């Protein structure tokens, strides 16, 4: 009699013992399975609590809700991993791969390895590289074309003005020489010639300063186009 009693209890408890995994669908339906489902193409296949092979479309499974429904069993304390276990590579399950594809975080607490989700590892490495990369130092001012152009610009502007004044003075001298009548014994256009002489001297000084800068640039290996 006692044997029959225990047999009946075992029969009543058998479905609950076999239902070791719960699959939650997006419409709220819960399917009891004997273990995790496996993914084949676009469907998830599993063995239900009664031992029948079943399958559902993968798109109908609420992955996050399924993980939460089975979290208590997954969160049970595990024995400390041995040194051999710690050396084993991390084996990713179908569910974990699916979570990775969806961009969700996977907890590795209790795993024997220090594996990290590939997508998160790459993102962390890229962020760290951006934070640690030192700023590139600026080149010395002498190694920029702006430096040389700023030195040459005022000299060239003044040289252009001197050339204009020289041209005007020489034109005025020619007109004065052709129209003047010498009644005092002095040569015509003396003041104009003095002005021309001073302008020519200033022009030579400016030209020399420009050439000195160009020579300095050549000695430093500066491209010729920067000082033209």
Buried (B, 14 or more C-beta within 10 A) or exposed (E): EEEEEEEEEEEEEEBEEBBBBBBBBEEEEEBBBBEBBBBEEEBBBBBBBEEEEBEBEBEEBBBEBBBEBBEEEEEEEEEEBEEEEEEEEEEBEBBBEBBBEEEEEBEBEEBBBEBBBEEEEEEEEEEEEEEEEEEEEEEEEEEBEEBBEEBBEEBEEBBEEBEEBBEEBBEBBEEBEEEEEEEEEEEBBEEBBEBBEBBEEBBEBBEEBBEEBBEBBEEEEBEEEBBE
